[in-house]
Amino acid sequence: AVVSTQSTGDDQDPNEIPAISFFTALKLPGVVEFSIALFFAKLVCYTFLFCLPNYVHSIKIGNVTYPPDKSADIASFYDIGGIVGSIICGLLADRTNCNAIVCVVFQLVSVPLLYLYYTQGGASMVAQLCWMTLLGFFSNGPYALITTAVSADLGTSESIRGSAQALATVSAIIDGTGSIGATIGPYLTSVIINDKTGPDTYQNVFYLLMASAFVAALCLLRLMVKEIQRLRIRRIRRETLTASIQVDPRRTSVRGADRHID
């Protein structure tokens, strides 16, 4: 007997599927929006990552100025909040299947938190740590979500399904754009400060960070609207199904029998 070794299209090795072009990847739904959003989200996160110890050292917390080593220890609470925020942000995205909504909410909340941290963070050590941790919670969540889950979700697009090279291209575009923001943020901070001294040295820096967080949220508004519409359609279908079951109770037993057969 002769065994046929001819493979079908479904058995094609994903590594043999040609990668899509750069501009084709840009045309995929959500790639441009999430790329620009990550640009501004990383700008905020990396500016804090590199400049927060210097900022803490330059201000008085409860009328006390802390040395650089102690300031670095205090700034670590921003990272602690970011770790927890990234986990919660991912859990919310998995439970709701609404990445854009979760990112927009987190980014919008971080805008007033930036202002409150700047104006109220120096009142006491407790206020400093609380506002800093909350700020890390809400500003780091979208950054972590976009670089991981969002890039993976975009791989479910029909245009690139089954192509590992295409998924890598999309992920590289999103993360690479964000890395540009991570580079520009600390540089702009150094230009704005420019060896200034005084309590208002970082005022314009915080205005820059607030504007960046707000623009990151704006970039995802279109995707958020689509997700809200999807949730509304899902709710209408659920209500329609519930109403039909109440009108004809026999459908419940029929569906239960179908599940039992399956």
Secondary structure, 3 states (H helix, E strand, C coil): CCCCCCCCHHHCCHHHCCCCCHHHHHCCCCHHHHHHHHHHHHHHHHHHHHHHHHHHHHCCCCCCCCCHHHHHHHHHHHHHHHHHHHHHHHHHHHHHCCHHHHHHHHHHHHHHHHHHHHHHCCCCHHHHHHHHHHHHHHHHHHHHHHHHHHHHHHCCCCCCCCCHHHHHHHHHHHHHHHHHHHHHHHHHHHHHHCCCCCCCCCHHHHHHHHHHHHHHHHHCHHHHHHHHHHHHHHHHHHHHHHHHHHHCCHHHHHHHHHHHHC
